[in-house]
């Protein structure tokens, strides 16, 4: 017989009424929960003022929640907070919202193989601009440059719009720097506010409301400017994502997306698209700079083709495997919520229908029971040695799951593959300092800024 939720393990030091307030960590909540998973087991609870969060950190149980017949998506946590920013965007819309399904149908062709071939040249132009910047200035602020590169990719490939972050400002969108500053503050708020101590968090929300509302307004003004420029140009020949959203009729309803929802989608792609890929690139560059021998070995496996074609990138399996190990160890989206469609038994505990759980990918993708005793170590060849399939015991779900999984994962992986391949073929990297990789949480997991030295392989 299944045990009740009240019997779930919990952090030590629980205080009556207040609950597990001693274990609350608003600045690094998912990393703290991953540490708790090592102590408390594959499923445990955290409680604050009577609100119970069920955390699933074991691979076997996490895989169980991926069954769409028994579990569904729950819009809780930072994503729910980000509805204030992105409204009914693909990641923040409720599944029952008809605009979500309409947008998904309209945008799905925008991530097909034929579409990726079109985007490739825009991505390659960003890679070349980034390499030119490193040639001119080999001391690299990785956070700044990955933010610039990934935002430029989204702008050029998705909206045929330069962001002006890698040199040339002519014809670039206005207000990019303000957009990034405002977006960064909103992302921090989304992460920290969902892990705040009750009452204290309410006061903090009230005090920060004016700044937050101004930041959200600035982000939406920036996005509306991109859309209005396209509409005023009257150019209907674009085959990019913005063109799809403005010109394509839903194959089921025949309707086009209303402009306010186009703004939601553009903002979603700019925010989530650049933030997650930048996080992935930063983790990859850190490990390559920390292990020059591995970087040299990968660079020696035919990465000297210039320019890189679409086929070259698709065939560069070693880079893809390397990126997957980065995603396993540090998934930019550290977890996601699932809700039981019917009563479930999860690890011997009764989960009633309608009850949500937090699937902590950050812990489940490091579960030593399935990934081995070195699960917490970065191993460059881990995915080369074994292919992870749907039937595997190893949990690997950095892009979410089900119909609400990340629509842009092919775009992100091709982009990261091309950027990394271009940089590896031209430069050797080393860390300026021997600091350990430290992750910050602001709705995503992303490294704290660090510096590398990039020297030409020709020198």
KABEL-V882377 format. One record per backbone hydrogen bond with DSSP energy under -0.5 kcal/mol. NH is the residue of the N-H (numbers start at 1). CO is the residue of the C=O. If there is no record, write none. Layout:
nh = [NH | NH]
co = [CO | CO]
This chain:
nh = [3 | 7 | 8 | 11 | 15 | 18 | 19 | 20 | 21 | 23 | 24 | 32 | 33 | 34 | 35 | 36 | 37 | 38 | 39 | 40 | 41 | 44 | 45 | 46 | 48 | 49 | 51 | 52 | 53 | 53 | 54 | 55 | 55 | 56 | 57 | 57 | 58 | 62 | 63 | 64 | 65 | 66 | 67 | 68 | 70 | 71 | 72 | 74 | 76 | 79 | 80 | 81 | 82 | 83 | 84 | 85 | 86 | 87 | 89 | 93 | 97 | 98 | 100 | 101 | 102 | 103 | 104 | 105 | 106 | 107 | 108 | 109 | 110 | 111 | 112 | 116 | 117 | 118 | 119 | 120 | 121 | 121 | 122 | 123 | 124 | 125 | 126 | 127 | 128 | 129 | 130 | 131 | 132 | 133 | 134 | 135 | 136 | 137 | 140 | 140 | 141 | 142 | 142 | 143 | 145 | 146 | 147 | 148 | 149 | 150 | 151 | 152 | 153 | 154 | 155 | 156 | 157 | 158 | 158 | 159 | 159 | 160 | 161 | 168 | 172 | 173 | 176 | 179 | 180 | 181 | 182 | 183 | 184 | 185 | 186 | 187 | 188 | 189 | 190 | 191 | 192 | 193 | 194 | 195 | 196 | 200 | 201 | 203 | 204 | 205 | 206 | 207 | 208 | 209 | 209 | 212 | 213 | 214 | 215 | 216 | 217 | 218 | 219 | 220 | 221 | 222 | 223 | 224 | 225 | 226 | 227 | 228 | 229 | 230 | 231 | 232 | 233 | 234 | 235 | 236 | 242 | 244 | 245 | 246 | 247 | 248 | 250 | 254 | 257 | 261 | 262 | 263 | 264 | 265 | 266 | 267 | 268 | 269 | 270 | 271 | 272 | 273 | 273 | 274 | 274 | 275 | 276 | 277 | 278 | 279 | 280 | 281 | 282 | 283 | 284 | 285 | 286 | 287 | 288 | 289 | 290 | 291 | 294 | 295 | 296 | 297 | 298 | 299 | 300 | 301 | 302 | 303 | 313 | 314 | 315 | 316 | 316 | 317 | 320 | 321 | 322 | 323 | 324 | 325 | 326 | 327 | 328 | 329 | 330 | 334 | 336 | 338 | 339 | 340 | 341 | 342 | 344 | 346 | 346 | 347 | 349 | 350 | 351 | 351 | 352 | 354 | 355 | 357 | 358 | 359 | 359 | 360 | 360 | 361 | 362 | 363 | 364 | 365 | 366 | 367 | 370 | 371 | 372 | 375 | 377 | 379 | 382 | 385 | 386 | 389 | 392 | 400 | 404 | 405 | 406 | 409 | 412 | 413 | 414 | 415 | 416 | 417 | 418 | 419 | 420 | 421 | 422 | 423 | 424 | 425 | 426 | 426 | 427 | 428 | 430 | 431 | 432 | 433 | 440 | 441 | 442 | 442 | 445 | 446 | 446 | 448 | 452 | 453 | 454 | 454 | 455 | 455 | 457 | 459]
co = [348 | 4 | 5 | 45 | 19 | 16 | 15 | 47 | 19 | 20 | 21 | 28 | 29 | 30 | 31 | 32 | 33 | 34 | 35 | 36 | 37 | 55 | 9 | 53 | 51 | 18 | 48 | 50 | 46 | 51 | 52 | 44 | 53 | 358 | 42 | 55 | 42 | 58 | 59 | 60 | 61 | 63 | 64 | 66 | 67 | 67 | 339 | 337 | 74 | 76 | 77 | 77 | 78 | 80 | 81 | 82 | 82 | 83 | 86 | 89 | 94 | 96 | 97 | 97 | 98 | 99 | 100 | 101 | 102 | 103 | 104 | 105 | 107 | 108 | 109 | 112 | 113 | 114 | 115 | 116 | 117 | 118 | 118 | 119 | 120 | 121 | 122 | 123 | 124 | 125 | 126 | 127 | 128 | 129 | 130 | 131 | 132 | 133 | 138 | 452 | 139 | 140 | 450 | 450 | 141 | 142 | 143 | 144 | 145 | 146 | 147 | 148 | 149 | 150 | 151 | 152 | 153 | 153 | 154 | 154 | 155 | 156 | 155 | 166 | 169 | 162 | 173 | 175 | 176 | 177 | 178 | 179 | 180 | 181 | 182 | 183 | 184 | 185 | 186 | 187 | 188 | 189 | 190 | 192 | 193 | 198 | 197 | 199 | 200 | 201 | 202 | 203 | 204 | 205 | 206 | 208 | 209 | 210 | 211 | 212 | 213 | 214 | 215 | 216 | 217 | 218 | 219 | 220 | 221 | 222 | 223 | 224 | 225 | 226 | 227 | 228 | 229 | 230 | 230 | 234 | 158 | 240 | 241 | 242 | 243 | 244 | 255 | 250 | 245 | 258 | 258 | 259 | 260 | 261 | 262 | 263 | 264 | 265 | 266 | 267 | 268 | 268 | 269 | 269 | 270 | 271 | 272 | 273 | 274 | 275 | 276 | 277 | 278 | 279 | 280 | 281 | 282 | 283 | 284 | 285 | 286 | 287 | 291 | 291 | 292 | 293 | 294 | 295 | 296 | 298 | 300 | 299 | 309 | 310 | 311 | 312 | 313 | 315 | 316 | 317 | 318 | 319 | 320 | 321 | 322 | 323 | 324 | 325 | 326 | 332 | 359 | 357 | 72 | 355 | 70 | 70 | 351 | 344 | 349 | 345 | 346 | 3 | 344 | 349 | 350 | 340 | 352 | 338 | 54 | 336 | 357 | 56 | 358 | 359 | 334 | 360 | 360 | 361 | 363 | 364 | 367 | 367 | 368 | 372 | 374 | 377 | 379 | 381 | 382 | 387 | 389 | 397 | 401 | 402 | 399 | 406 | 408 | 409 | 410 | 411 | 412 | 413 | 414 | 415 | 416 | 417 | 418 | 419 | 420 | 421 | 422 | 423 | 423 | 455 | 453 | 289 | 451 | 451 | 446 | 27 | 440 | 444 | 332 | 440 | 444 | 438 | 140 | 430 | 138 | 452 | 428 | 453 | 426 | 456]
